[in-house]
C-alpha cells in the first residue's frame, strides 16, 4: 500500500461521492494530503488509532478512533471518518472496519465509543453493529455540495 496517496484517494472518492466527512467539494489532493499528514501526527503521539482495510494490496477503506479525550472522559473514544471507497461498498468492509475500531478502542482501555453521521446507509450499518441512536441535530453540518444536513448521534458501550 502506498500510504498517504492511497488514503487520499479514498477520502477524495468519498467526498466527491457526497459523504459529509468534514470537507467541501472540490476535494483537492492538497487538502486530502494535509488532512492525512495531521492524522499521521495524531497517531504518532497516541491521540488516534488509524485502521486501514487493504484488499489485494489496495487500500479501500479506513476508520479512526480518537483516543485523546478531555481529562474527565478518559474512558471514551470517538469513532471518526469511516471511509469506504465507492467501489468497495456493500462488501462487508465497513462492518469489518467497525469491529476493528471497537477492538482498537478496547485495546486502548476505552469502554464507550461515540460517533455522528449524516448518512442513512452508515446509520443502518451502525445499528447492525450494535450502536444506539441518541437523536438528530437538525442542520448540524453541510454536505460537500453546501446543502445543510441533519446529523445523527450514536454511542456504543464496548466493555
Secondary structure by P-SEA (a helix, b strand, c coil): cccaaaaaaaaaaaaaacccccccccccaaaaaaaaaaaaaaaaaccbbbbbbbcccccccbbbbbcccccccccbbbbccccccccccccaaaaaaaaaaaaaaaaacccbbbbccccaaaaaaaaaacccccccccccccccccbbbbbbbbbbbcc
